[in-house]
Amino acid sequence: MPLEPKHNSLWERLKQGKGRKILSFLLLFSSILASLGGVAAFIYLFVLDWNVYWWILSPIIFALYQIPAVFLYWLRKNKL
């Protein structure tokens, strides 16, 4: 007879009750931090040494730096 866990996973426990609000806030806060970090990394790496190639590639590079923020926000909206 297989042993079954007594508790659900941490994710399942956080999705219930008060933990859901805390988890929602943490995911929103971390997505904002990831977005600001992406903007800071973009400025630090590319704007300081700007040329015409960065002008052409900047929308793509900026979008790539925003992927972690979008993923965290998507987790908040769809998983909670």
Steps between C-alpha positions, in 0.01 A plus 500: 500500500665830389538775752307817419625841608319655795510850353460640156788671331606845618345653189163338577509613863588857401211515254251454784373775730734772621796346323333574166513874564860480615600294198317738266682797652838325483453407135390853410789654693754262344366570150542874559856445626580278200366765265705776662804271495449440129483873432813560709690221322393636162620850589826377651592268213377683193413866551841594636665383176226598254535466123273441204496121546361536852236734361383225263526213751383684812131397485594133478762520774268697726223243448739216589593673825130527591424126462559416871264779609231385259535140618461597867198715419350215297546268799318748719205537260455139388612284789323681786 
